[in-house]
Amino acid sequence: MKFVLASALLLAMPAVVLAQATAPVKAPEKAAKVVSPKPEPKKRAPISRAAAKAVEEVTPIDDDPNVKLTELDMEIAKRVYVGVIPCELGASVTITPNEKRPGFFLVSTKGAKFRMHPVESRTGAIRLEDPRAGAMWLQLGNKSMLMSQKQGQRLADECMSPAQVTFADELKKNPPPSILDAPKILN
């Protein structure tokens, strides 16, 4: 089989050489140029990081009119700690209520701003979300954290308002019973 294939290639070789040695065929005359109805888009110069950040800082965060808060969401919003909340490693998160839309909050930390609203939680934790940016603020009794679902990481952890510091100290003094401990039997 290999011998037949090699023989066929050797026999075809002179034809290939002769085809390249013949005079070139004259190209047909050029056809009329077709004008494209759409002009090509102009290429934009890349925007520097500093310029993009400056524009972001003065651009208002999107007001999504499709987000409607329920009465339960408004009750949750009343329990959100506002102000500057210190976190671990010297970080902090600032939570500011939106004056134009009650129940909405501006949550900002170093280099990131999110427009969040309360979302019902089955666990009873206070949860604020920015679905457009993929961010979530989770407020528990003893600490809070800011998470980026898009990046898959925590942006700020161990954030504690004064009320959460008090609650955490109380937990240290009087820890709740473990679910693994045997129940006490009363006689």
N, C-alpha and C positions, 0 to 999 in steps of 0.2 A: 504494500500500500504506500509506504513511504517512497519506494523507488518510483512508482508511477507519478506521484505528486512532484518529486524532484525533477523527473524527466519533462513533465508538462511545464514547469517553471523555466527550465533551461531552453526549451523550444520557443517559449513566448518572449524570452529576453531580446532577441534581435528585433522583433516587432516593436518593442518599447523603445529601443535605441533609435530605430528609423523614424518613429513618430516624433521624437524630439528633434531630429535632425532636419526635418522638412521645414519649408518656409512658413512663417506664421500666417495665420488667416487674418485678413483685414477685418477690423472690427466694424460693425454696422454704424451708420451715422447716429449721432446722439438724438434721443427722443426729446420732445418738448419737456421742459422742467415743470413738474407738478408742484403747485404752490399749496403748502399745508394750511388749512384753515385756522389752526391753533398755533400761536407763536410759542416758542420754547420759553419756559420760565427762566427768569434771570436767577443766577446763583447768588445767594446772600452771603455776605462775609460772616464768619463765625462771631457770635456774641461772647464777649469776655465774661468770666464768672462774676466779677465785681458789678458789671452793668446789669446782669440778670438778677443779682441779689438786690440791687437798688430798685429795679422795676418791681420786684416781688414785694418789697417792703412798703411801697406806696400804693400797690394795687389792693383794693378791698377784697376780702375773702368772699367767695361766691355765696350769694343768698339763694338757696334752693327753695323755691316756693312750693315744690312738691312734697316737702317734709312737713307733715302736720303732726303736732304733738297731742296726745290724748291727755285726759285728766290725770291718769296714773303717771305719765311722763312728767307732767307739771309738778306732781307731788315729789317725784324723785329729784327733780331739779332744785327743789327747796332744800334738800339735804346735801347738796354738793358744797364742799369746802371751796371758798374763793380766796384770792390773794396770792401772795408768793409762798409757795410751799417748798421748803428745803428738802433735798434728796441726798443720797449717798454720793460720795466722791466730789463734794462741793457743787453739784449740779442743783438746779432749782426749776420748778415749773410754776408758771403764772397762769391762774385761772381768773378770767374776767367775764362777768355776765354781759350778754348782749343787751343793750338798752332798747334797740329797735324791735327785737323779737324775744319776748320772755321765754325762758326755758333753754335758750341757746347760749353757748359759752365759747369764748376765744381762749384756747389752751396753747400756750407757747413755752418753748424751751430753747436752749441754745441752737439757733439756726433753723428752727421749725415752728410753724404756726398752723393750728388746726381749728376749724370751726366745728364744734361738736354739739350734739344734742343727746338727751338721755334715751336709753334703750332699756326696756324691761329685762330683768335678769331673774332666772329661776332660783338662783342661790340667795337672792336678797342683797347682793353687792350692788353698789351704785356704779353704773357703767355709762360712760359717754362715748359716742362714736362719731367719727368723720368718715363716712363711707367712701367719699370721693378720694380722699388721700390715704385711706386704709389705715387709720390710726384709732387707738382706743385708750381711754383713761379708765382705769379700774380702781375704785375707791373701796377699800375694806375697812373694818373697824380699827385695825392697828397700823395700816400702811396703805399707800397708793402706788400705782405704777403707770407709766405711759409707754404704750407698745405700738410699734409699727408692724402691721400685718403684712404690708408689702415687702418690707426688708426682713421680716421674720426675726426681729430682735426688740429688746427693751431699750427705749430711748432714755428713760429715767426710772430708777428703782429705789425702793425704800424711802419714798417721799412721805413725810409725816407733818400734818398740821398740828397745832397745839393740842387739839382734842384727841388726835390719834396718838400723840406721845403719852398723854394721860392714860388712855385706854391700854396701850402697850405696857406701861408700867404696872397697871392693875393686873394685867394678864401674868406678868412675871411674879407678882406677889401672890396671886390666887389663881394658879393655872386650872383650867377646866379638867375634869376627869377624862382619862384616856378611854377610848372606845374598846381598847384591848384589855383594860382592867376588868377583873371579875366583879360582878355586881355584889354589893353588900347585902347580906341577908339579915333582915331584922327578926329577932326572936320575940 
